[in-house]
Amino acid sequence: MNWEDNVRRVTPYVPGEQPKDGQKVIKLNTNENPYPPSPLVFEVLKSYDASSLRLYPPADAAPLRDAIADHYGFSGDEVFTGVGSDDVLAMAFLTFFNSDKPVLFADITYSFYDVWADLFRIPYELCPLDDDFHMRLSDYKRPNGGIVIANPNAPTGISEPDDIAFIEEIVSANPGSVVIVDEAYVDFGGHTALPLIRKYDNLMVIRTFSKSRSFAGMRIGYAFGCSRLIKYLNDAKYSFNSYTMNRLTIELGVAALSDGEYFEKTVASVVRTREQSAEELRKRGFTVTDSKTNFLFARPSGISARELFRKLRERGIYVRWWDKPRLKDWLRISVGTDEQMHALMEAVDEIRDMSGEKT
Ligand SMILES: *Cc1c(COP(=O)(O)O)cnc(C)c1O
């Protein structure tokens, strides 16, 4: 008998590569926002009184929780906060997916879902997207222990046409399980399922400050659900780690949320750059999906995705590529500033010219 026989073995999620400190790269591989957080965040940070850090934070993160509730027209007991939406998602998997029946999610979606399922020993079944990367409604109308939908989806960038009706159909067909809608990218153009929260007690909508509020480094995620659902989530959270959100994060989160004008301006910039960049890539023969997110999902022509990924990396431009059957011909490219995207296009042209010379 060896202690290693008793280890909970897991294959961890693999995030996009982080450059070493001081290394100069154009980082388009983890869907971070290219713009800094709101100036209000800088102000609060400058005048922050560090002496308060001797105290534990409010376990319910009430100042931030209530600011989020106000902002979206909910009450505090319909909101949950966590250390990034990854923390919220993990806690939701642990709390709500407690059945022998499989949890359902798409074969191409956020690649953390199957990792949590494996970690918590939750059975799951993948529902293959169709050839255009759309979900098939019938896949979600069979016995299940829960459902997870990323809308807009990653890494495809796609949202379902008429997505609210689509999600409502799934939620209403499954009163026996919790349906989680992961809206990490919704601020960049998807439709939110939030209006359904008051109508269905088995729906949970999860969001993040990481992308649209330029706060990936601060780790703020949040969720909406009926108060009973949120209570179950809190019961699990307080049984695991009560003080997940630190005092500084709570305060800076409130500041970031309060600057609606800056939020709208930066999101609009990302969307504008996304559309221009998609056009530029299409001009170069790429197939690009109709992204509603802050990244582009693009299939190059004349060069393999793997080759282009490698050559861009050599030039200090990081994008994301997966060695997986349905993804290996595609790159996921986060939307940067106009300058960064210009540098990307120049590098693509240069790489293609050089590989052209060889033939
Ligand atoms: C980025 C992302 C998350 C996690 O974001 P956090 O930084 O943990 O808030 C969750 N779901 C999807 C689909 C994402 O792309």
The ligand as an SDF file (V2000), in Angstrom:
LIG
                    3D

 15 15  0  0  0  0  0  0  0  0999 V2000
  -12.3200   33.8530  -18.6070 C   0  0  0  0  0  0  0  0  0  0  0  0
  -13.4480   32.9190  -18.3930 C   0  0  0  0  0  0  0  0  0  0  0  0
  -13.8800   32.5570  -17.1110 C   0  0  0  0  0  0  0  0  0  0  0  0
  -13.1130   32.8670  -15.8640 C   0  0  0  0  0  0  0  0  0  0  0  0
  -12.8730   34.1150  -15.6200 O   0  0  0  0  0  0  0  0  0  0  0  0
  -12.3500   34.6190  -14.2050 P   0  0  0  0  0  0  0  0  0  0  0  0
  -11.1190   35.3630  -14.5130 O   0  0  0  0  0  0  0  0  0  0  0  0
  -12.0960   33.4240  -13.3180 O   0  0  0  0  0  0  0  0  0  0  0  0
  -13.4560   35.4450  -13.7070 O   0  0  0  0  0  0  0  0  0  0  0  0
  -15.0180   31.7930  -16.9970 C   0  0  0  0  0  0  0  0  0  0  0  0
  -15.6770   31.3460  -18.0720 N   0  0  0  0  0  0  0  0  0  0  0  0
  -15.2760   31.6290  -19.3070 C   0  0  0  0  0  0  0  0  0  0  0  0
  -16.0560   31.1100  -20.4640 C   0  0  0  0  0  0  0  0  0  0  0  0
  -14.1390   32.4090  -19.5080 C   0  0  0  0  0  0  0  0  0  0  0  0
  -13.7020   32.6430  -20.7390 O   0  0  0  0  0  0  0  0  0  0  0  0
  1  2  1  0
  2  3  1  0
  2 14  2  0
  3  4  1  0
  3 10  2  0
  4  5  1  0
  5  6  1  0
  6  7  2  0
  6  8  1  0
  6  9  1  0
 10 11  1  0
 11 12  2  0
 12 13  1  0
 12 14  1  0
 14 15  1  0
M  END
$$$$
